[in-house]
Amino acid sequence: MATILVKNLPEDLLKELKRLKVELGCRTWAELLAKLVESGREIALSEEKLKDMRTGIQGFLKLKGIVSNKWTSYPTVLEETRRSRDHEAR
């Protein structure tokens, strides 16, 4: 079996490949490469996965709205720094 050496791979791409390897249940990099080639460079998401993603997005948008409504004015850098230091001290 031939060996493939990949150099200068960006860190974010490597993280994404590692995530895909786990998500697709591949034990080796060769298995991942085979699945990616077989998929025709298109990975289909199941309806359940799409539903979970939509639910997560809607939850995030609701949270953004709740947090934004609690602001009395735009926070300053000084206020946020003090708030974060106070939170770390607890």
C-alpha positions as CSV (number, residue, x, y, z in Angstrom):
1,M,0.0,0.0,0.0
2,A,1.3,3.4,-0.9
3,T,1.9,6.2,1.7
4,I,0.8,9.8,1.2
5,L,2.6,12.6,2.9
6,V,0.8,15.9,3.3
7,K,2.8,18.9,4.3
8,N,1.9,22.5,5.3
9,L,-1.7,21.7,6.1
10,P,-3.5,24.6,7.8
11,E,-4.5,23.9,11.4
12,D,-8.2,24.7,10.8
13,L,-8.3,22.3,7.9
14,L,-6.7,19.6,10.0
15,K,-9.2,20.1,12.8
16,E,-12.1,19.8,10.3
17,L,-10.6,16.6,8.8
18,K,-10.2,15.1,12.3
19,R,-13.8,16.0,13.1
20,L,-15.0,14.4,9.9
21,K,-12.9,11.3,10.6
22,V,-14.7,10.8,13.9
23,E,-18.1,11.8,12.6
24,L,-17.9,9.4,9.7
25,G,-16.6,6.6,11.9
26,C,-13.3,6.2,10.0
27,R,-10.5,4.4,11.9
28,T,-7.7,5.5,9.5
29,W,-7.0,8.5,7.3
30,A,-7.2,6.1,4.3
31,E,-10.8,5.3,5.2
32,L,-11.6,8.9,5.5
33,L,-10.0,9.7,2.1
34,A,-11.9,6.8,0.5
35,K,-15.2,8.0,1.9
36,L,-14.6,11.6,0.8
37,V,-13.7,10.4,-2.7
38,E,-16.7,8.1,-2.9
39,S,-19.0,10.8,-1.8
40,G,-18.1,12.8,-4.9
41,R,-17.0,15.7,-2.8
42,E,-20.5,16.1,-1.5
43,I,-21.5,15.0,2.0
44,A,-25.2,14.8,2.4
45,L,-26.7,15.7,5.8
46,S,-29.6,13.7,7.1
47,E,-32.9,15.4,7.9
48,E,-32.3,14.8,11.6
49,K,-28.9,16.6,11.4
50,L,-30.4,19.5,9.5
51,K,-33.2,19.8,12.0
52,D,-30.7,19.8,14.9
53,M,-28.7,22.5,13.1
54,R,-31.8,24.7,12.5
55,T,-32.8,24.2,16.2
56,G,-29.4,25.3,17.3
57,I,-29.4,28.4,15.1
58,Q,-32.8,29.4,16.3
59,G,-31.7,28.9,19.9
60,F,-28.7,31.1,19.4
61,L,-30.7,33.8,17.7
62,K,-33.2,33.8,20.6
63,L,-30.3,34.0,23.1
64,K,-28.8,36.9,21.2
65,G,-32.1,38.7,21.4
66,I,-32.5,38.1,25.1
67,V,-28.9,39.3,25.9
68,S,-29.3,42.4,23.6
69,N,-32.6,43.4,25.3
70,K,-30.9,43.4,28.7
71,W,-28.3,46.0,27.6
72,T,-29.2,49.5,28.7
73,S,-26.7,50.9,26.4
74,Y,-23.7,49.7,24.3
75,P,-21.1,48.3,26.7
76,T,-17.7,49.9,26.8
77,V,-14.4,48.1,26.7
78,L,-13.8,49.2,30.3
79,E,-17.1,47.9,31.6
80,E,-16.7,44.5,29.8
81,T,-13.1,44.2,31.2
82,R,-14.3,44.9,34.7
83,R,-17.2,42.5,34.3
84,S,-15.0,39.7,33.0
85,R,-12.4,40.2,35.8
86,D,-15.2,40.1,38.4
87,H,-16.5,36.9,36.9
88,E,-13.1,35.3,36.9
89,A,-12.6,36.2,40.6
90,R,-15.6,34.2,41.6
